[in-house]
Amino acid sequence: MRLFIAFPVLIVVVAMALEGPAPAQAAPELSSTLESLPGKLKEFGNTLEDKAREAVEYIKQKELVSKTRTWFSETFGKIKEKVKNTFA
């Protein structure tokens, strides 16, 4: 009878030992993680900013974008000139 009761108690004790630290013991780890969160967010923001700048520069250097920009500038200039001549 003792073995019958001792075995489940032993299983519960082993399970509790294997599940890790109690929440009260894990709190210092959580607070240190929360303290480093602003630094990690700033690093993430800087990385995102750098990648966005690289993407914009890449798009600016593409030939199709350059030709499209030139075409829009010329077309806008022609429209502006026509409006100026029409209403002047």
Contacts in CASP RR format, 6 or more apart in sequence:
PFRMAT RR
TARGET T0000
AUTHOR 0000-0000-0000
METHOD contacts of the structure
MODEL  1
MRLFIAFPVLIVVVAMALEGPAPAQAAPELSSTLESLPGKLKEFGNTLED
KAREAVEYIKQKELVSKTRTWFSETFGKIKEKVKNTFA
59 65 0 8 1.000
60 66 0 8 1.000
END
